[in-house]
Amino acid sequence: MNPVVLIAEELAPAAIEVLAHDFDVRHVDGTDRPALLSALPEADAVIVRSATQIDAEAIAAAPRLKVVARAGVGLDNVEVPAATARGVMVVNAPTSNIVSAAEQAVALLLAVARNTASASAALKAGEWKRSKYTGVEIQGKTVGVVGLGRIGVLFAQRIAAFGTRLIAYDPYIQPARAAQLGVRLVGLEELLRESDFISIHLPKTPETVGLIGEKELAIVKPGVRIVNAARGGLVDEQALANAIAEGRVAGAGVDVYAKEPCTSSPLFAFDNVVATPHLGASTHEAQDKAGLAVARSVKLALQGEFVPDAVNVQAGGVVAEDVRPLLPLAEKLGRAFTAVAGGVAASVTVEVRGEIVAHDVSVLKLAATKGLFSSVVEEQVTYVNAPHLAAERGVEVTLATHTDTTDHANLVTVRGALPDGRTVSVSGTATQAGARDVLKLTEVDGFDVEIGAEGILVFLRYVDRPGVVGTVGTLLGAAGVNIAAMQVARREAGGETLMTLTVDQALGADLLSSAADSIGAVSASAADLRDE
């Protein structure tokens, strides 16, 4: 049975097509709460826009749920902490609407400068009053940008083409970066006093709510025009209305509101306010980009792969192409480590060696952590809850990187200290064979090996002597277990030896114990490295 993807709101046809080949795509009206809750128990993924509430109740109703996707930027309608606690990945489309949002801010600024909306309404009402709607030029004016994030930068680049002087307030950007953009960084108070136009481009956080209120509007340059197409509540709507009524602010362009939907605001009383119903992302292009982005993320998540746009994964962000093949390797090494160790370690270090460390490899620690617990806990282990599981069990997982190389261009090692004082390690590498990445184990607990990191692996440690290989082969053959690959590594003739087998089916505990007893093995373990 294919995993079920539940689509709770309208999604671009191209996005549905991405999912239709591999998954059972179902639809439900996410605003119909009873219908949503009744559909969630069979869902492996749910995709929403802004109208569907995925809260703790909804997440609890979906025992199979692995990923919640919001086809947009914000996550106000998704209870991320509840999802994280359940190991459910939450993804959005953080860059899908940035061009549309920047263009909406430019559109509002132009409309406010030239009184476009009120002049249009008057003309349609039968009035021809050109002088009443005389506006101002943008060229030569000072435009203040509050927030130089991705949308703020796009806005600044576009408005600069009008021959404006750009200043910005953003305490989290370096002056050199602002200079590259042709923007002068200033404090918020200086921006308010100098700007002829102000455009807001900040996220909504406890620190930014009410950032521009009565106190700030009292010191603005007389005749300033203010645009907010970012988030409602960043500008105090009543304070802005008062400033417009008093003539300190000449006009405003508003696309977002403290409470939405909003059909009543003190700002709606003014002809020199252009008000739109949160249209920042309302372009066909933005909607398509958002749908496609989350569809691809859902596909990755349900296939067990790393998802860069997951908001509740500790090592989120873009993963370099060279690092990607090492993600499944690190996870498999984590699984093999737990099998060889015979339990959970007190502390684990994920060591990465070679040229690969020129990239950010922190995600490999996360992948290895996921592997460490995949066979020792009852709940599903994901990139989301793996760090929590480690912390809950008092296992400290650290990352160490080394530029020096070994016999392999890049090498990943999972090394851990066990509660009894022993140290266990498992190493591996990834090589390319045509278009395919080949994952190999290169070392197991100090023994050099070279065997594929795939399928079901059995590890038997014993004292070297003649006839052991035949004994194991005969025993497994009698039990109907086929051996796909075998490698024997020893420290010296007659000394400690490790036999590594790849078998076609899982060995039960009794059969593994019998194999160990038949050769007097010091230890025996099995690791399932099959792709999930």
N, C-alpha and C positions, 0 to 999 in steps of 0.2 A: 504493500500500500504506500502510495506516494505521500510525503508530508503535505499537510493542509495549510494553505495560505489564505487567510480570511481578509478580504478587502472590505473595509467598513465605510469607505467614502469613495467618491469618484476618482478614478485614476486614469492617466493617459493610456490609450490603447497600446502604445509601444511598450509601456512598462508591464502591462498585463502579458504581452507577448513574451517578454523576457522570462516570465515565471511559468507560462502555460505548458512548456515542454517537459518540465521536470517535476511539477507540483500539481496538487489538486487545488485549483483556484476556486474559492467560493466567495459569494458576496452577501453582505448583510447591511442593513441601514443602521449605522453606528449610533444615530441619535435615538433609535428605538431601543431603550435600555433592556427591556425583557428579551427582545430578539437577539441583541448582542450577547447577553449573558448566556442564553441558551445555545448560541453558536460557538462560544469560546472553548468548551471542554474538548473539542476535537481539533482545535487550532494549534499548529506548530509555530505559526507566525501570524501577526495581525498588522495590517497597514491602515493608518488613519491620516486624516489631514488635521483640521483644527476643531471640528465639531464633536468628535467622538472622545469621550472621557475614558482613558485607560488608567483606572485608579487601583488601589489595593484590592477592592472587591472584584474587579474585572480580572486582575492577575490571579487571584485565588481561585477563580472559576475556570482557569485554563491550566490544568496540571501538565499538559504537554508543551506549553508555550516556551519557545526558545528565544524569540526576538519580537520586539515591538518596533515598528518603523513609522516615523512621522514624516510624511511627504511634505516637508517644509523646513523652516529654520528653527522656530521656537519649539519648546517642549512643555508649555504651560498645561497642556491637557494630558500629560503622561506623568504618572507618579513614579519618578525614577528611583527613589530609595526603595520602594516596595518591589520594583522589578529587580534591582540589584540584590536585594536580600534573597530573592528566589533564584538568582543566577540567570535571570532573563536579560538578554542584551537589548539595549535601547539605541536605535540609530535614527539619524535625521539626515537632512540634505543641506549641510551648512553653507554651501556655495551656490545653490541652485537659483536663488533669487537676487544675488548681490547686484547684478547689472540692472535688473528691473527696479530694485529699490533705489539705487543711485539715480536712475533716470526719473523716477517718480519725484525725488527730492528736487532735481533740476526743474522738472515740470511745474511743481508747486511754486518754486522760487520765481520762475518766469511769469506764472499766472498772477502771483501777488504783486510783482513789480509793475505789471501792465494792466491790472484790474480786469483780467480776461473773463473770469467767471461772472462777475456782476454786470459787466458790459454786455456779455452775451445774453444774460437773463433779461436785461432791460430792453435790448433790441427785440428779442422774441416777444416781449410784452407790448411792443408797439412804440418804444421810445428811442429817439435818435438824439443822444446827448453826448457828443464827443468830448466836450470840455470837462464834463463831470468825471470822466474816467481817464483823465490824463495820468500817465504813469511816470516811471523813472527808468533811466538806462542802468544797465549793470556794468558796462565798461567803465574802468577807472575806479570802481567802488571797492571797498574792503569787505571781503567775505570771511566770516569766522566759522571754522569747522570745529564742532565740538565732538571729538572722537575720530582718530585716524586709523580705524580698523579697516577691514577690506572694503566695506561700503563707503566709509568716509574717504578713503583714498580714491576710489572710483569717482565719487562726487567731486572731489577736489580737482582731479585731472580734467573732468568735463567742464567744470565751471571756470577753470583757468583759461580755457579757449576763448572766453568772452573778454579777455583783457582785464581781469580782476587782480587785486592784491589779496593774497591768501595768508591768513593767520590761523593757527589751530591751538586748541587746548587738548592735550592728551598726556597725562603724567607717565604713561607706560610706553612711550615711543622715544627712541634716541634722537637727539637733535640732528645727527648726521643723516638719518633716514628721512627726517622731515625736510632737510635741505635738499636732498635728492629729488624730492617731490616739488620743490619750489615753494615750500611752506615755511613760515616763520613760527616757531613755537612760542607761546605766551601763556601766562596764567589766565585762569577763567575770568577774573575781574578785568584784566586788561583787554581780553577779547570782547567782553560785554561793552566796555567803554569805547572801543575803536571801531567796531563792526557796523557796516551799513546793512548787511544781511548776515543772519546766523542760521546755520543748518545743524541739526542735532543728529549724531550718528553713534549712539552709545547703546550697550546692552542694558537691560533692566535688571538692576541688582539693588540690594538694600542701600548701597552707597550712592546710587545714581537716581533713585526715585526722589522727585521733588528737587532735583539739582538746580533747576531754574524756577525760582518762586518769587514771592513779593519782594524780598530783599534784593535779589539779583536784578529783577526788572526795574528796580528803582534807580539803578546806576547805568542802564543801557544808554547808548548814543541816541538822542532824540531822532525819531523818524526811522528807527531800525525796523526791518521786516524779519520775522522769525519763521523758520520751517521746521516741523518735526514729522519725519516719516520713518522714525526708528521704533520707539516703543511708547505706549501711552503711559502717562504718569511722570515722565522725565521733566516735563514742563507743567507747572501747576495751571490748570485750565482757568480756574476762577481768577487767579492773579494775572494771567495773560489777558483775560477779558477786561479786567479793571484797567490794565495798562493801555489797552487799545481805546477804551472809553475815555481815558484821560488824555489821549493823544501822544503819549510817550512812545508807543509802538504804532507804526503806520499801517501794519497789516501782518497777517500770518497765513501760513499754509499748513494745514493739519490733516494728517492721514491716520493718526492713531490716537487712542483715547484711554483714559484710566480704566474705564469699564466698557467692555464691548460685548455685544453690539451696542452702539450708542446712537440714539435718535433724538437726544435732547442734551444740549450743552449751552452754557452761557456764550460760547464763541459763535454759535449759529445766528446770533442776533445782528452780526456786523456784515455789511456788504464787502468790507475790505479783508474778510477772512475767507479763504478758499478751503472748504472742508470736503474731504473724500472719505469713503467708508473702508479704510484700510486696504488700499489697492496696491501697496508696495510690491507684492508678489503676484499681482493679478495680471499677468501676461501669459499668452499661450506658451511662449518659450520657457518662462520660469516654471509653469505648471508641468510641462513636459520634462524639463531637467530634473525637477524634484521627484517626479514619479519614477523616472529611469534610475536616478541615483539610489533611491531606497530599494527599488526592485533588485538591483545588482547587489546591494548590501544584504538583503534578505536571502538571496541565492547563496552568497558566500557563507552567511551564518548557518544556514541549514545544511550546507555541505561541510561544516566543521572547520572552515577556513577563517583566517584573521580578517576582521572588518575594520578598516581604518576610520570609518565615520561613527564607530560605536562611542557613545558619549559616556558610558559607565565602565569603560575598560581602562585600566591604569596606564597602559602603554599605547594610547591611541595615536592617531596621526598617520601620515604617509609612511609606508614601509618601502625602503629602497628595493628595487628589482633584484639586486644581488643577494639581499637578505631573505627574500621570500622563500626560496627552496629550503632554507635552514629552519623555517618555522615548524613544518611537520617533523623534521629531524629532531629538533629540541624536544618536542612533545614525546616522540617515541623514546628518546633517551631517558626522559623522566619516567616513562612507564617501565623501561628496562631496569632502571636504577632501583625502583621500588621492588621489582621482582627479585633482583640479585641481593638486595639488602635484606629482604624478608620482612620489611616493615617500614615505618616512617622514620626518617632521620631526625636528629635533633637540629641539625643545621645543614644547609645545602649551598654550594657555590656553583653557579653556572659560568664556566670559563669559555671564552671565545678567543681563538687565536687566528692570526693571519691578516691578510689585506682587508678582509671584510670589516674589521673594526674601524676603518675609516668612516663607515656609516654608523648611524644610530642602531645599535643591536639590542637595546633594552627590551624589545619585544620578545627576544629569545628567552629571557628569564621568565617572562609570563607564560610562554608556551611550555617551557620545561615544568613550571609549577603546575600547570594544568595536567600534564602527564603524570606527575608524581602522585596525584590523588585520584586519578581516573579509576583505579581498581580497588581503592580502599575505603571509599565512602559510598553511601547508598544513593544520594542525590546526584543529579547530572552535574558534571564538572565543566565549567565553561571559562572562557577568558574573563568573564565578569566576576565569578565568585571564587576563582582559584586563589587569589591573594587572601581573601577572607578565610578560606579553609585552612590555609597555611598559618595565618595568625591565630586562628581559633585553636589550632593544635600546637601552638608554640614553636613552629618550624620557621626559622629565619632563612630566607632565600636571598642570596646576594649575587651580584654580577661582577665578574672580573674579566678585563680585556687585555690582550697581549698582542703586540704587533709582530713578535717573532713567530716564525713558521716552523712546522715540523716536516714530515714527509708529505703532508697534504697542504694544499693552498690555504684551506680554511678548516678549522677543527673546533668542534663543540664538545665540551666535557661537562658532565654532571657529576660533581664530587660532593660526598656528604659524610658527616660524622654521625655515627649511630650512638644511641644511648649507652651501649656497652663499651664504647671507646674505639670500636673498629672504624676504619675509613673505607668506603666503597666508591668506585668510580666507573663510569661508562662513557665512552667517547665515540664520536662518529663524524662523518663528513658527507657532503653532497657533491656528486659529479654529474656532468651532463653526458647523456648518450643520445645523440641526435637532438630531438626536441623534448626528450624526457629527462627528468631529474632522477638520478639513482642515489638512494640513501643507503649508506653502509655503516655498520659498526666496525670500529677500528681497534677498540680496546674494551675489555671487560674486566674490571677489578685487577688491573695490572697485567693481564694476559693480552698479547697482541693477537688480534683476530682480523679477518676480513670477510664479512658475511653480510648479506642484505638485511637492512633494518625493516623487514616486512614480514607479514604472516605471523605464525605462532612460533616463538623461539623457546627452546628448552636448554637450560644451563645445568650441567652436571660437573661437580668438582670431586676429584678422586685422586688416588695415588697411581701414577703411571705403571702399567704392567701389560703384558700381552693378553689378547683375547677380549678386552673390554668393549671395543667397538662392535665385535661380532655378537657379544652378549646383549648389548643394548638393541642392536638391529633385529636380532631374533625375537626379543621380548616384544618390541613394538610391532613387528610384523605379525606375530601371533595375535596381537590385539587389534589388527586391522588398521594400524596407523602407518601412513606412508611418510618416509623421510625424504624431504625435497632437497635438503642440503645439510652437510655436516662438516665441522671443522674441529680439529683437536689442537690445542696449544698447551705447551708444557714449558716449565722453567728449565728443566734439565731431565735427562733420561732417568726414569725411576723416581722422579720428583712429583711435586704437585702439578696437577693437570686440569684443564678446563675443556670439556666437550660442549660445543654449541651445535644444536640441531634446529633446523627449520622443518616443522611438520605440517601436514595438511589439515589436521583437525586437533581440537583441544584435547589435552590429556586430563582425565579426571584425577582427583587427588590420589586415589588408590593406585592408579597406573603409574603416576609419577613417583609415588613412594616405592612401588615394586621395582621400578627401574633403578632407583637409587640404592635400594637394598641389594639388588642383584650384583652390583659392582662395588659395594661398600663405599658409596659416595659420601663425602663429607657434607655436601649440601646439594640440594636439587631445587630448581625453581623454573617457572615458566612465565613468559611475558607475551601478551597478546598485542602485537604491533600492527594488526590489521587496521586499515582506515575505517574510521567510524562512519 
